[in-house]
Amino acid sequence: MPKQVLLRVLSAVVLLALTVPIAFGAVFCNWMAAVQPVDTPVETQPESTAAPETTTEPPVTLTVTSPESASVTVDMPFITIVGTCAPEFPLRINDAAVSVAADGSFSYDCPLTPGDNTVTVTNTQTTLTYAVRYALEVIRSVSPSKATALGGGMKLTLTANALQGASVSAKLNGKTVKLSPVENSGDGSGFIEYTGTFTAPAAAYNVQKLGKIRFTGTYQGYSQTVNGASVTVNKIEYPKIEIDSGEGEVKPPVVSGDGYVELLSPSVDHGLGKARVVRMTQAYVETCPGETADDKSSPLCSPFLKDTIDYVSSTATYDGDLYYITQSGYKVKAEESESFDGYAMPANTISVHKCTTNGDTDLVLTMNWKAPFVSELKEQSYYKGYSGRVFNVTDSTARYIDFKFYYTNACEGSFDFSGSNVVSSAEWVNVGQNGTATLRVHLKNRGDFYGYRAYYASDNRLVLSFRNRPSSVSGAVVALDPGHGGRDPGAIGVNGMHEAEVNLRISALVKQKLEAAGVRVVIFRTGDQTLELEERQAKARQAGANVFVCLHNNFSSSSSASGTEVYYYRAFSQPLAASIHAQLVTAWQEIYKNDADMRKKIVPSDGGVRFYPFQVTRIEECPAVLVECGYLSNATECSALALPQNQDRLAKAVSDGILRYLQANCA
């Protein structure tokens, strides 16, 4: 047999010998599977989710969400790199090793030098490169920036947001004003506020054009000049109304048979001459000091009620808003009032109608007309703190509250507060001094004040209703406002989480915990609704609550910012803010028990309990605070805030802070 044929025969035999048992085995396995009972589970090995010990081609998961472009220009001394990566592998940005949250998210402030910079982001075997130009700006923004018209002698605050360490000044009407840095005014971006004050010349019978404000900043050899608002001083337009000084005689108004008070009207000639009148058209019209041109709110002022009558002494325009300057010394927005030619009013007089202490403590007064008045907590100490504001307090220390009535020179009537657990007594002081009269309401205990509501009843009488201590925690009412919502998502975290959603989740848990303790809770939203700030403020006023808490989470230009803060406006709200903040600090210490670096940043250098005029907290009816639980701009903190167990911890902290405050302030 030829050799080639013999080899082919041998190959066929070997192949047959190997194929038969394999085929038979396959048939046998299929037969066994077919006869196996259908209810017998087939045991499988669980799929492992652990990262492989070694790999030659690791998965590429590095994603950068900010900056969105590979070539960007910024005006800050750093750029914040935000994204996600494989957390089990090191992340480096340029020469720095960057910490990564458990979910893989990260945020890092990469320092820049003026001019062109290259930023590389490396994780696993992936490197992303960005061309970043730092166009150094010494001054980022200025205020006022829109046309501004002042009354004669008004003080105008000049503000520049400029690089920390810069030298900043402003020039107006030939005068140079050096601007000073404001302590604790930075937002982590490297920029802080600088302020100074310009005093306008006295008004004349013609408009005075002072020109544009020119702000100049110098930093490490770089200099920049920015134009601010053009400024004018309004001419003398409205004559000053003569008012009666010295204590006068009470002249009770006409009261109809059904008890309705017939108030005097500025539209009727009272024989005292004409006047430019301003009437408040909103339920509560916020007032600001009339001698300053800015729009900063002050707790030394309080809102004018609807239909309050005053006289216009001049007008002012600040950053696009028109204000009436009242003869009583306050500013009110023109859009919240109406001005017309009317008549000067006789001096107002006040009589005590009645005092009641069933429930809250109510004092009812009869007046000739709706004269303006403001309230102020007295013997309350303040200090300059966060953002340079002067109304920070360490505690509520007031002994009494003064209600100062303008254009009023006579008062009568006695007070009986024997059933009140907050008010001890009241008296009239300084009656007729500069045409004003003051009602002084003394507190039973120093610092024990829980707010008041002022309103005109249907019979035209003024009611001052003082909030009593709740009888027990279970008898208290808490108003709860989850911040943002609807078309306003709030801040967006580094992991894409919306602040409005986190606020709502934590608020819902706070509500559950408070209700479990017997507290009645009024929550402003339970879904993704849109609520304007004015609506929230109105709801807070109308809630009839013992405390009001607005719940938020924070965001900073710097990814390193973290920690918790609580803000108040009225001094008597500070104890509530401090109670909540203390519990939040404890909660974060537990969350960061294994992260020493983050624990160090829970409490900011100023303590974290701060005065700031957030609109929702600018109410008088009860202690009101705004809570910032944590920072969504910090990758580690944002990752922590996303976890349900941490949301529950923070909700417990907020509810415990509220409950501890209520327990300490029950009758």
C-alpha positions in Angstrom: 0.0 0.0 0.0 1.4 3.4 -0.8 2.6 5.4 2.2 0.2 8.3 1.6 -2.8 6.0 1.6 -1.7 4.3 4.8 -1.4 7.6 6.6 -4.9 8.6 5.6 -6.4 5.3 6.9 -4.6 5.7 10.2 -5.9 9.4 10.6 -9.5 8.3 10.0 -9.2 5.6 12.6 -7.9 8.0 15.3 -10.6 10.6 14.5 -13.3 7.9 14.8 -11.9 6.8 18.1 -12.0 10.3 19.6 -15.4 11.3 18.1 -17.5 8.4 19.3 -17.1 8.9 23.1 -17.5 12.6 22.8 -20.7 12.2 20.9 -22.0 9.5 23.3 -21.2 11.8 26.2 -23.2 14.7 24.7 -26.2 12.4 24.1 -25.9 11.0 27.6 -25.9 14.6 29.2 -28.9 15.7 27.1 -30.8 12.5 28.1 -30.0 13.2 31.8 -31.2 16.8 31.5 -34.4 15.7 29.9 -35.3 13.1 32.6 -34.3 15.5 35.5 -37.4 16.7 37.4 -38.5 20.2 36.4 -38.7 21.5 40.0 -35.1 20.6 40.9 -33.1 23.9 41.0 -29.9 24.0 39.1 -27.2 25.3 41.3 -25.2 28.2 39.9 -22.2 30.1 41.2 -23.0 33.7 42.1 -21.6 36.3 39.8 -18.6 38.1 41.3 -18.7 41.9 41.4 -15.2 42.3 42.8 -12.6 44.1 40.8 -10.1 41.7 39.2 -6.7 41.5 41.0 -4.9 42.1 37.7 -5.9 43.2 34.3 -4.1 44.2 31.2 -7.0 46.3 29.9 -9.0 48.0 32.7 -12.4 49.4 31.9 -12.3 53.0 30.8 -14.9 54.9 32.9 -13.3 58.3 33.2 -15.9 61.0 32.3 -15.5 64.8 32.9 -18.7 66.8 33.0 -17.2 70.2 33.7 -15.6 71.8 31.9 -17.8 70.8 29.0 -15.2 71.8 26.3 -11.6 70.8 25.9 -10.6 74.5 25.5 -12.0 77.0 27.9 -11.3 80.5 29.3 -12.0 81.3 33.0 -11.7 84.4 35.2 -10.9 82.6 38.5 -7.4 81.5 39.8 -8.6 77.9 39.5 -10.8 75.7 37.4 -13.1 73.1 39.0 -12.9 69.7 37.4 -16.0 67.6 37.9 -16.8 64.1 36.8 -16.8 60.4 37.5 -14.1 57.7 37.3 -13.3 54.2 38.4 -12.9 54.7 42.1 -10.7 51.6 42.6 -8.0 53.2 40.5 -6.0 56.4 41.3 -7.1 59.7 39.9 -4.6 62.4 39.1 -5.2 65.9 37.9 -1.9 67.4 36.8 0.5 66.5 39.6 -2.1 66.1 42.3 -3.6 62.9 43.6 -7.3 63.6 43.9 -9.7 61.9 46.3 -12.7 60.2 44.8 -16.1 59.6 46.4 -17.4 56.0 46.9 -19.7 56.4 43.9 -16.8 57.4 41.6 -17.7 61.1 41.5 -15.0 63.7 42.0 -14.5 67.5 42.1 -11.2 69.3 42.3 -10.1 72.9 42.1 -7.1 72.9 39.8 -4.9 76.0 40.4 -4.0 78.1 37.4 -1.4 80.7 36.5 -2.4 83.8 34.4 -2.3 82.9 30.7 -2.4 79.5 29.1 -2.6 76.3 31.2 -2.7 72.6 30.3 -4.8 70.4 32.6 -4.6 66.6 32.4 -7.0 64.2 34.1 -5.8 60.6 34.4 -7.6 57.5 35.6 -7.0 53.9 34.6 -5.3 54.1 31.2 -7.3 57.1 30.1 -5.9 60.7 30.1 -8.1 63.7 29.1 -6.3 67.0 28.3 -7.8 70.5 28.6 -6.4 73.8 27.4 -7.4 76.4 30.0 -6.8 80.1 29.7 -6.8 82.1 32.9 -7.8 85.6 31.8 -7.0 87.3 35.1 -9.6 89.7 36.3 -9.0 91.7 39.4 -12.6 92.9 39.6 -15.3 90.4 38.7 -18.4 92.6 39.4 -19.4 95.9 40.9 -22.5 97.5 42.5 -24.4 99.6 41.8 -24.1 98.8 38.1 -27.3 100.3 36.9 -28.3 104.0 36.8 -28.7 105.3 40.3 -30.5 108.4 41.5 -30.1 109.6 45.1 -31.8 111.9 47.5 -29.7 114.7 48.9 -27.2 113.5 51.6 -27.9 109.8 51.0 -25.1 107.3 51.7 -24.3 105.1 48.8 -22.5 101.8 49.4 -20.0 101.0 46.7 -19.2 97.3 46.4 -16.7 95.4 44.2 -16.2 91.7 44.0 -12.5 91.5 43.6 -9.6 89.1 44.1 -8.6 88.6 47.7 -5.5 90.5 48.4 -6.2 93.2 45.8 -6.2 97.0 46.4 -9.5 98.4 45.4 -10.9 102.0 45.2 -13.8 103.8 43.6 -14.0 107.4 42.2 -17.2 109.5 41.9 -17.8 113.2 41.6 -14.1 113.9 42.0 -13.8 112.0 45.3 -11.9 108.7 45.7 -13.2 106.2 48.2 -10.9 103.3 49.3 -12.8 100.1 49.5 -12.1 97.7 52.4 -12.2 93.9 52.3 -15.3 92.4 53.9 -14.5 89.6 56.4 -16.1 86.2 55.6 -17.5 87.4 52.3 -15.7 84.9 50.0 -17.5 82.2 48.2 -14.5 80.0 47.7 -13.8 81.4 44.2 -10.8 83.5 45.3 -12.9 86.7 45.1 -14.3 88.6 48.1 -16.3 91.8 48.6 -14.8 95.2 49.1 -17.0 98.1 50.2 -16.9 101.8 50.9 -19.4 104.6 51.4 -20.0 107.7 49.3 -22.1 110.5 50.7 -24.1 112.4 48.1 -24.1 116.2 48.2 -27.2 118.0 49.6 -30.2 118.2 47.2 -30.7 121.4 45.2 -33.5 122.8 43.1 -31.9 121.2 40.0 -30.7 117.6 39.3 -27.0 117.1 39.9 -25.2 114.7 37.6 -22.2 113.1 39.4 -21.0 111.0 36.5 -20.1 107.3 36.5 -18.5 105.4 39.3 -15.1 104.1 38.3 -13.8 101.1 40.2 -10.1 100.3 40.1 -8.4 97.2 41.4 -4.7 96.3 41.5 -3.3 92.8 42.1 0.3 91.7 41.8 1.1 94.2 39.2 -2.2 93.7 37.3 -4.6 96.7 37.2 -8.2 96.9 36.0 -10.8 99.6 35.9 -14.5 98.9 35.7 -17.3 101.4 35.2 -20.2 101.2 37.5 -23.5 103.1 37.6 -24.1 106.6 36.5 -25.2 108.6 39.6 -27.4 111.7 39.9 -28.9 113.5 42.9 -32.5 114.3 42.6 -33.7 117.9 42.9 -35.8 119.2 45.8 -39.3 118.4 44.7 -41.5 117.7 47.8 -41.9 120.2 50.7 -41.4 118.9 54.2 -44.6 118.4 56.2 -44.7 120.2 59.5 -45.7 117.8 62.3 -46.9 118.4 65.8 -44.2 117.9 68.4 -44.7 117.8 72.2 -47.4 115.8 73.9 -50.9 116.7 72.7 -54.5 115.8 73.5 -56.1 112.5 72.6 -58.8 113.0 70.0 -60.7 109.8 69.6 -62.0 109.1 66.1 -65.6 108.6 65.2 -66.8 105.1 66.0 -70.1 103.9 64.4 -72.8 102.0 66.3 -71.4 98.7 65.2 -67.9 99.6 66.4 -66.4 100.5 63.1 -63.7 103.2 63.3 -64.0 106.0 60.8 -60.4 106.8 59.8 -59.2 110.1 58.5 -58.3 110.2 54.8 -55.4 112.0 53.1 -57.7 112.7 50.2 -59.7 115.2 52.4 -58.4 118.7 53.1 -57.8 119.0 56.8 -56.7 122.6 56.6 -53.0 121.7 57.0 -51.9 122.1 53.4 -51.1 119.8 50.5 -48.7 116.9 50.6 -47.3 114.2 48.4 -48.7 111.1 49.9 -47.6 107.5 49.6 -50.0 104.6 50.5 -48.9 101.0 50.9 -50.7 98.7 48.5 -49.3 95.3 49.6 -50.1 93.3 52.7 -46.6 93.8 54.0 -44.3 96.4 52.4 -40.6 95.9 53.5 -38.9 99.0 54.7 -35.2 99.9 54.6 -33.3 102.7 56.2 -34.0 105.9 54.2 -30.6 107.4 54.6 -28.9 104.7 52.7 -29.2 104.1 48.9 -28.7 100.3 48.9 -31.4 97.7 49.2 -30.0 95.9 52.2 -32.7 94.8 54.7 -32.3 95.7 58.3 -33.9 93.9 61.3 -34.2 97.4 62.9 -36.9 98.0 60.4 -40.3 96.2 60.1 -42.9 96.2 57.3 -45.5 98.8 56.8 -49.0 97.3 56.7 -51.3 97.7 53.8 -53.0 101.2 53.6 -50.3 102.7 55.8 -50.1 106.4 55.0 -46.8 108.4 54.9 -45.4 111.4 53.0 -42.8 111.4 50.2 -39.7 113.4 51.0 -37.8 112.3 47.8 -37.2 109.4 45.5 -34.3 107.2 44.7 -33.4 104.6 42.1 -31.0 101.8 42.9 -30.1 99.0 40.5 -33.2 99.6 38.5 -35.7 99.8 41.3 -37.6 103.0 42.2 -38.0 103.8 45.9 -40.0 106.4 47.7 -38.1 108.0 50.7 -40.7 108.6 53.4 -40.6 111.5 55.7 -40.6 109.0 58.6 -37.1 108.0 57.4 -37.6 104.8 55.4 -37.4 103.5 51.8 -40.3 101.6 50.3 -40.4 100.1 46.7 -42.6 102.1 44.4 -44.1 98.9 43.0 -45.4 98.0 46.4 -47.1 101.4 47.0 -48.8 104.3 45.3 -48.0 108.0 45.4 -50.4 110.8 44.8 -51.1 114.5 45.6 -53.1 114.7 48.8 -53.3 116.6 52.0 -51.4 116.7 55.3 -53.0 114.7 58.1 -53.7 115.9 61.7 -51.4 114.4 64.3 -52.4 110.8 65.1 -53.6 109.8 68.5 -53.9 106.3 70.0 -56.2 104.7 72.6 -56.0 101.2 74.1 -59.2 99.4 73.1 -58.5 96.1 75.0 -56.0 93.5 76.0 -56.7 89.7 75.8 -54.5 86.8 76.8 -56.7 83.8 75.6 -54.3 81.9 73.4 -51.8 84.5 72.2 -51.5 87.9 73.9 -53.4 90.5 71.9 -53.3 94.3 72.3 -56.0 96.2 70.3 -55.4 99.9 69.6 -57.7 102.6 68.2 -56.0 105.2 65.9 -57.2 108.2 63.9 -55.5 107.0 60.8 -53.1 104.3 59.7 -49.9 106.0 60.6 -46.6 104.3 60.0 -44.9 102.4 62.8 -41.8 100.1 63.2 -40.7 97.7 65.9 -37.3 97.0 67.4 -36.1 94.6 70.0 -34.2 96.6 72.6 -31.2 95.8 74.8 -30.2 93.3 72.1 -26.5 93.2 71.4 -25.2 92.7 67.8 -21.8 92.2 66.3 -20.3 92.3 62.8 -20.0 88.8 61.4 -20.6 86.7 58.3 -20.4 88.8 55.0 -19.7 91.9 57.0 -23.3 92.2 58.3 -23.6 93.9 61.7 -26.7 92.0 63.0 -25.1 88.7 64.1 -26.0 87.8 67.7 -24.7 85.2 70.2 -28.1 84.8 71.8 -31.5 86.5 72.1 -31.0 89.0 74.9 -33.8 91.6 74.4 -35.7 92.9 77.5 -38.5 94.7 75.6 -39.8 95.5 72.2 -40.5 99.1 71.1 -43.2 100.0 68.6 -42.5 103.5 67.4 -45.5 105.4 65.8 -44.8 108.3 63.6 -46.9 111.5 63.3 -48.4 110.7 66.7 -48.3 113.0 69.8 -51.0 111.6 72.2 -51.8 108.2 73.7 -54.0 106.9 76.4 -55.1 103.7 78.1 -53.8 101.1 80.5 -52.6 97.5 79.9 -53.4 94.2 81.6 -51.2 91.3 80.6 -51.8 89.2 83.7 -52.6 86.1 81.7 -49.7 86.3 79.3 -46.7 83.9 79.6 -44.5 86.2 77.5 -45.5 89.9 78.1 -45.2 91.3 81.6 -46.3 94.9 81.1 -46.4 97.8 78.6 -46.1 101.6 78.8 -46.1 104.7 76.6 -42.7 106.5 76.4 -41.4 109.5 74.6 -44.9 110.6 73.6 -44.7 113.7 71.3 -40.9 113.5 71.0 -40.1 114.7 67.4 -43.8 114.0 66.6 -43.6 110.3 67.5 -44.8 108.1 70.3 -43.4 104.7 71.5 -45.3 101.7 72.9 -42.8 99.7 75.1 -43.8 96.1 75.7 -41.8 94.5 78.4 -40.9 90.7 78.3 -41.4 88.5 81.3 -37.9 87.0 80.8 -34.8 88.4 79.1 -34.6 87.0 75.6 -37.9 85.2 75.7 -39.7 86.4 72.6 -41.4 84.3 70.0 -42.6 86.8 67.4 -45.7 88.9 66.8 -48.3 89.5 64.2 -49.6 93.1 63.3 -52.7 93.6 61.3 -55.8 95.8 61.0 -59.0 94.1 62.0 -62.3 94.5 60.1 -63.3 97.3 62.4 -60.1 99.3 61.4 -58.4 98.8 64.8 -54.8 97.8 64.9 -54.0 94.4 66.5 -50.6 93.5 67.9 -50.7 89.8 68.6 -47.7 88.4 70.6 -46.8 84.8 70.2 -47.1 82.9 73.5 -45.0 80.0 74.5 -46.5 76.7 73.4 -48.1 74.8 76.3 -46.2 71.6 75.3 -44.2 70.2 72.4 -47.3 68.2 71.3 -49.2 71.5 71.1 -46.7 73.2 68.8 -46.9 73.9 65.1 -43.9 73.8 62.8 -43.9 75.3 59.3 -41.5 73.5 57.0 -40.4 74.7 53.6 -38.4 72.4 51.3 -36.4 74.9 49.2 -36.7 75.2 45.4 -38.9 72.9 43.3 -40.8 72.9 40.0 -39.0 75.0 37.4 -36.3 75.9 40.0 -34.2 72.8 40.6 -31.8 74.7 42.9 -28.2 73.6 42.8 -27.2 70.6 40.7 -24.7 68.3 42.5 -21.5 67.0 41.0 -23.3 63.6 40.6 -26.2 65.3 38.8 -28.5 65.2 41.8 -31.0 68.2 42.0 -31.1 70.1 45.2 -34.9 70.5 45.1 -35.2 66.7 45.3 -32.8 66.3 48.2 -34.5 69.1 50.1 -37.9 67.4 49.6 -36.7 64.0 50.7 -35.1 65.4 53.9 -38.1 67.6 54.6 -40.5 64.7 54.3 -38.4 62.7 56.8 -38.3 65.7 59.2 -42.1 65.9 59.0 -42.5 62.2 59.9 -40.2 62.5 62.9 -41.8 65.7 64.2 -45.3 64.2 63.8 -44.2 61.1 65.6 -43.4 63.4 68.5 -46.9 64.9 68.4 -46.0 68.2 66.6 -48.3 69.4 63.9 -46.4 70.2 60.7 -47.4 72.5 57.9 -45.3 71.6 54.9 -45.2 74.0 51.9 -44.7 71.4 49.1 -45.0 67.6 48.9 -44.0 67.3 45.2 -42.1 69.1 42.5 -44.1 72.3 42.7 -42.9 75.8 41.9 -43.2 78.3 44.7 -42.0 81.9 44.4 -40.1 83.5 47.3 -43.0 85.8 48.0 -45.4 82.8 48.2 -43.1 81.1 50.7 -42.8 84.2 52.8 -46.6 84.7 52.8 -47.2 81.0 53.7 -44.7 81.4 56.6 -46.6 84.5 57.9 -50.0 82.7 57.6 -49.0 79.3 59.0 -49.7 80.3 62.6 -46.6 78.3 63.5 -44.3 78.4 66.5 -41.3 78.0 64.3 -40.5 78.1 60.6 -37.7 76.2 59.0 -36.7 76.5 55.3 -34.5 73.5 54.3 -31.8 73.8 51.6 -28.5 72.4 50.5 -25.5 74.5 49.5 -23.3 75.1 46.5 -19.9 76.9 46.2 -17.6 78.0 43.4 -15.0 76.0 45.2 -15.3 72.2 45.2 -13.5 72.1 48.6 -16.2 73.9 50.5 -18.2 71.7 52.8 -20.0 71.7 56.1 -23.4 73.0 57.4 -24.7 76.4 58.2 -28.0 77.8 59.6 -29.1 81.4 59.0 -31.5 83.7 60.9 -32.7 87.3 60.4 -34.4 88.4 63.6 -32.4 88.1 66.8 -35.0 86.0 68.5 -34.6 83.3 65.8 -30.9 82.7 66.7 -31.6 80.1 69.5 -33.6 78.0 67.0 -30.7 78.3 64.5 -28.1 77.3 67.1 -30.2 74.3 68.3 -30.6 72.9 64.7 -27.0 73.6 63.8 -25.6 71.7 66.9 -27.5 68.6 65.9 -26.4 68.8 62.3 -22.8 69.0 63.3 -23.2 65.8 65.4 -24.9 64.1 62.5 -22.0 65.0 60.1 -19.5 63.9 62.6 -21.1 60.4 62.6 -21.2 60.4 58.8 -17.5 61.4 58.6 -16.4 59.2 61.5 -13.8 57.6 59.2 -12.8 60.7 57.3 -10.7 63.1 59.5 -10.2 65.6 56.7 -13.9 66.1 56.1 -14.7 66.2 59.9 -12.4 69.3 60.1 -14.6 71.2 57.7 -18.0 70.5 59.2 -18.0 73.8 61.2 -16.8 76.9 59.4 -14.4 79.3 61.1 -17.2 81.7 62.2 -19.2 78.9 63.8 -21.8 78.4 61.1 -24.8 80.1 62.9 -25.2 83.3 60.9 -27.2 86.4 60.3 -28.2 86.9 56.7 -31.3 88.5 55.2 -32.8 85.6 53.2 -36.2 86.8 52.1 -38.1 83.8 53.5 -36.7 84.4 57.0 -37.6 88.1 57.0 -40.8 87.7 59.0 -41.9 88.7 62.5 -44.5 86.1 63.3 -42.2 83.4 64.7 -38.6 82.3 64.9 -37.5 81.6 61.3 -34.3 80.0 60.0 -32.9 78.8 56.7 -30.9 75.5 57.0 -28.0 74.6 54.6 -27.5 70.8 55.3 -24.4 70.3 53.2 -22.6 71.1 49.9 -23.6 69.6 46.6 -20.5 71.1 45.0 -18.2 68.8 47.1 -17.9 65.3 45.6 -17.6 63.6 49.0 -20.4 65.5 50.6 -22.7 65.2 47.6 -22.1 61.5 47.5 -23.0 61.3 51.2 -26.1 63.4 50.7 -27.3 61.0 48.1 -27.5 58.1 50.5 -30.9 57.4 52.1 -29.3 56.6 55.5 -27.6 59.9 55.6 -30.7 61.8 54.5 -32.4 60.1 57.5 -29.5 61.1 59.8 -29.8 64.8 58.7 -33.6 64.8 59.0 -33.3 63.4 62.5 -30.7 66.2 63.3 -33.1 68.9 62.1 -36.1 67.5 63.9 -34.1 66.9 67.1 -32.9 70.6 66.9 -36.5 71.8 66.5 -37.7 69.5 69.3 -34.9 70.6 71.7 -35.7 74.3 71.0 -39.5 73.7 71.6 -38.8 71.7 74.8 -36.7 74.5 76.2 -39.3 77.1 75.3 -42.6 75.4 76.4 -44.6 77.2 79.1 
